[in-house]
């Protein structure tokens, strides 16, 4: 399904298409609180598609540091939510990516 969606949407420049990965929280007593209960937006996701990079003020091409399939941490308020074939996706700039999780 990931390939089908990434074929439908192509990010431009330094933008990234991400599928949010839900994070379950576990309390000290062992109760699992699903992501749907949390009011915060997810901050972790899987990269589905990446743009070609951006051009700096001197005309130099700056390539993307993330690639398709990477699991990333991103800023909470950076992404724009979109729906593609009924699936909620996020589009964000590479500058909104905080880290790649290995």
C-alpha positions as CSV (number, residue, x, y, z in Angstrom):
1,X,0.0,0.0,0.0
2,X,2.9,2.4,0.7
3,X,4.1,2.1,-2.9
4,X,0.6,2.9,-4.2
5,X,0.2,6.0,-2.1
6,X,3.7,7.3,-2.8
7,X,3.0,6.9,-6.6
8,X,-0.1,9.2,-6.1
9,X,1.7,12.1,-4.4
10,X,5.1,13.5,-5.2
11,X,6.6,16.1,-2.8
12,X,8.4,19.0,-4.2
13,X,11.8,20.5,-3.2
14,X,12.7,19.7,0.4
15,X,9.2,18.3,1.4
16,X,8.6,14.9,2.8
17,X,5.4,12.7,2.8
18,X,5.1,10.9,6.1
19,X,2.7,8.3,7.5
20,X,2.3,8.9,11.2
21,X,3.3,6.0,13.5
22,X,1.1,5.7,16.6
23,X,2.9,5.6,19.9
24,X,1.3,3.8,22.8
25,X,2.1,5.1,26.2
26,X,2.5,2.8,29.1
27,X,1.8,4.1,32.6
28,X,4.0,3.1,35.6
29,X,1.3,0.5,36.6
30,X,1.4,-1.1,33.2
31,X,-1.8,0.4,31.7
32,X,-1.4,1.0,28.0
33,X,-2.8,4.3,26.7
34,X,-3.3,4.2,22.9
35,X,-2.3,7.1,20.7
36,X,-6.0,7.8,20.0
37,X,-6.5,9.0,23.6
38,X,-3.6,11.4,23.4
39,X,-4.4,14.9,22.4
40,X,-1.0,15.6,21.0
41,X,-0.2,15.0,17.4
42,X,2.2,12.1,16.6
43,X,5.8,13.1,16.4
44,X,7.0,9.9,14.8
45,X,6.4,8.7,11.3
46,X,7.6,6.6,8.3
47,X,8.8,8.4,5.3
48,X,6.8,7.4,2.2
49,X,8.2,9.9,-0.4
50,X,10.8,12.6,-0.5
51,X,11.4,15.6,-2.8
52,X,14.5,16.2,-4.8
53,X,16.0,18.7,-2.3
54,X,16.2,22.5,-2.4
55,X,18.3,25.1,-4.1
56,X,20.1,27.5,-1.8
57,X,20.6,31.3,-2.4
58,X,23.8,30.6,-4.4
59,X,22.1,28.2,-6.7
60,X,23.6,25.1,-5.1
61,X,21.5,21.9,-4.9
62,X,21.1,20.7,-1.3
63,X,20.1,17.0,-1.4
64,X,17.7,15.3,1.1
65,X,19.1,13.7,4.2
66,X,16.1,11.4,4.7
67,X,15.0,8.6,2.4
68,X,11.9,6.5,1.8
69,X,11.4,4.0,4.6
70,X,13.2,6.0,7.3
71,X,11.4,6.3,10.7
72,X,11.7,9.9,11.8
73,X,11.0,12.2,14.7
74,X,9.5,15.6,13.7
75,X,8.3,18.8,15.2
76,X,4.8,18.7,16.6
77,X,3.4,21.7,14.7
78,X,5.3,21.5,11.4
79,X,3.3,19.1,9.3
80,X,0.3,19.7,7.1
81,X,-2.3,17.0,7.2
82,X,-3.6,15.7,3.8
83,X,-5.8,12.7,2.8
84,X,-4.7,10.5,-0.1
85,X,-7.2,7.7,-1.1
86,X,-8.7,8.0,2.4
87,X,-5.4,7.7,4.2
88,X,-4.2,10.5,6.5
89,X,-0.7,11.6,5.6
90,X,1.6,14.4,6.7
91,X,3.6,16.7,4.5
92,X,6.5,18.5,6.2
93,X,9.7,20.3,5.3
94,X,13.0,18.5,5.9
95,X,13.9,21.3,8.4
96,X,11.0,20.0,10.6
97,X,12.7,16.6,10.9
98,X,14.5,16.3,14.2
99,X,16.1,12.9,13.9
100,X,16.2,9.6,12.0
101,X,15.6,6.6,14.2
102,X,17.9,3.6,13.4
